Amino acid sequence: MQHAARNYAIVTAAYWGFTLTDGALRMLVLLHFYRLGYSPFTLAFLFLLYEAAGVVANLIGGWLATRYGIARMLAVGLVTQIAGFTLLSMLQPGWTALMSVAWVVVAQGVCGVAKDLTKTASKSAIKVTAAAAKEQSAGQLFRWVAWFTGSKNAMKGVGFFLGGLLLETLGFSHSLWAMAGLLTLVLLGVLTSLPPMMGKGKASKSARELFAKNPGINTLAAARVVLFGARDVWFVVGVPVFLYSQGWTFTMVGTFLALWTIGYGLVQALAPRLVKRSSDGLSREVPAARGWSAVLALVPVGLALAVAFDVPRLEWVVVAGLGVFGVAFAVNSSVHSYLILAYAGSEKAAEDVGFYYAANALGRFIGTLLSGLLYQWGGLLFGLVGSALMLAMCWALTLALPLRRAGAAAARV
């Protein structure tokens, strides 16, 4: 148990460092290019390859982690992120707008690969270390997943604030070099602390085997697509641009997004206290996923009505609604993150997690694309309507989640 807890702590700390710089990167790019006068759709376009690359990176990363070991893939993810930062830092002010956008999109794509290689390796490591601890029946896996997911999102919130601060104090290029230096220290810690073959297993031999997941994983992956699409369809571009249009400064917008993300992460970490545990690991957790999905779907509906009728002090209504949305979304996300590991087999956990987070990346890609398009077509209202429709689909999909693991008499996770 002590050895497993040590590996869990190392993986969590490494992902904290990565997430801190990843959150800062998003604010650096968003604020820097909005300040240069780029349209909402162009801002969304800058992140499209970042999100699209994650679909492939998760699938391949899960397979590679199973074949070559989780620690090695965690290191590859960190090296790839450092390379992405280096590419972005080479951006020159004298370039044309087209060349600048193309360069940023490619560099963001590299960072997108890095993010999802690192995420897949880190989440898979939790499954392996929890299995080694042999305490899943006591809820160890749910607690570790919830704390990992919640703490990394809180760290992302700190990263949002850090990105705005670095942009004002160091500028765009120097900020990227500073973050690359931080990740180099994290990389050295991973290489010297984790067993390189941790999580190594028998990888799938064909694409058909890789994609042939059990019904629980397939259904949960589909729900994940629309869940994260529903968040990003109004959060990536719509919320920051809307608040700025209401007279908020960049500092106010960045600080609010940072505080929201930190609070969202804290709720995720507390999810095991909000969801009753069951002895089989699924019979209470699956109904919880269904109930929280229904609650979440109602929030953008209410906000859309408020925007449509232009209620007084609309920006503060949106802020309050986003707070409610954050609580319900955090519990949903945490339960989903637990369920994927509950449904996954331990032998190929990295592949199962990679498949699931490929769906996660696909949802972010769809949400990011629609965020720019819908805001340009109809403002925040269109984004909220799109979110409500996606969440209704998410709730419908959770109704099909199985209450037993496929091929297992008892899902003691």
Secondary structure, 3 states (H helix, E strand, C coil): CHHHHHHHHHHHHHHHHHHHHHHHHHHHHHHHHHHCCCCHHHHHHHCHHHHHHHHHHHHHHHHHHHHHCHHHHHHHHHHHHHHHHHHHHCCCCCCCHHHHHHHHHHHHHHHHHHHHHHHHHHHHHHHHHHHHHCCHHHCHHHHHHHHHHHHHHHHHHHHHHHHHHHHHHCCHHHHHHHHHHHHHHHHHHHHHHCCCCCCCCCCCCCHHHHHCCCHHHHHHHHHHHHHHHHHHHHHCCHHHHHHHHCCCCHHHHHHHHHHHHHHHHHHHHHHHHHCCCCCCCCCCHHHHHHHHHHHHHHHHHHHHHHHHCCCCCHHHHHHHHHHHHHHHHHHHHHHHHHHHHHHCCCCCHHHHHHHHHHHHHHHHHHHHHHHHHHHHHHHHHHHHHHHHHHHHHHHHHHCCCCCCCCCCCCCCC
